[in-house]
Amino acid sequence: MAYDKFTILRSSAVPLPIENVDTDQIIPARFLKATERKEFGDNLFRDWRYNQDGTPKEDFILNNPVYSGRILVGGKNFGSGSSREHAAWAIYDYGFRCVVSSFFADIFKGNSLNIGVLPVQISGEFLDKIFTAIEADPKTELEVNLPEQTITILATGESESFDINGYKKHNMLNGFDDIDYLQAMKDEVKAFAASSMY
């Protein structure tokens, strides 16, 4: 399988309440030389996380041990800018399996779904509620239920639905990328080809 199956994720979350986070901020262009999805997490938000001498910036959220989890909660218009798929790779490689925002750039959204990172788009009002809940308790947990297409703040029980393409949902539930999906249909394809031969 291309990545772990995604069904229901319960986790604390890392808040990044910054709007218009673009792909160059997620993974700077100088780190795009690699062609394999390896070690990109080390450079996720590199220029925000580290000083020029390589020391961590104490005021950046990923360097704050109070916050942890497999869910990244971002501001509106997350993943804008260039179409680099490395941005999604960096988020996955760091350990996030879900990004929550009130709006995603389409190409970033597609790149994320292709590698097993679930982009959950919610209303601005519900996003504010999530940020407020995390601010009140950094350990607060969210539940992202892909089969039901809901996200819930477990401490309050407040929930909202989200949309996802049916094909991409099927692939994420099974841990498939596009090639895995075709491989899973191999016998059906062979049977159809055999029945179509003259």
FENFEN-V359590 format. One line per field, one symbol per residue. ss: DSSP state (H for helix, E for strand, - for the rest). phi: phi as a letter, one per 30 degrees, with the letter a starting at -180 (. if undefined). psi: psi as a letter, one per 40 degrees, with the letter a starting at -180 (. if undefined). A space follows every 50 residues. Layout:
ss=???
phi=???
psi=???
This chain:
ss=-------EEEEEEEEE-----EHHHH--HHH--------HHHH--HHHHE -----E----HHH-------EEEE---E-E-----HHHHHHHHH---EEE E--E-HHHHHHHHHH--EEEE--HHHHHHHHHHHHH----EEEEE----E EEE----EEEE----HHHHHHHHH---HHHHHHH-HHHHHHHHHHH--
phi=.daddcbbccadbcdbdcdidcddddbeedccddccdbidddcdhedddb dddiddddddedccddcakcbcccddididjddeddddedddddkdcabc adacdeddedddddbjcddccbddddddddedddddaececccccdedhb bbdddcidbbdbcaeedddedddciccddeedddcedddddddddcdd
psi=idiiihchhhiiihhgfhifhiddddhideeedieighedddehfdeddi ideeiihdeideehedhiiehhhiaifhfiaiehedddddddddehehhh iehihdddddddddeehhhhhiidddddddddddddheeiiihhhddefi hhhddeehiiiiiihddddddddefiadddddddedddddddddeei.
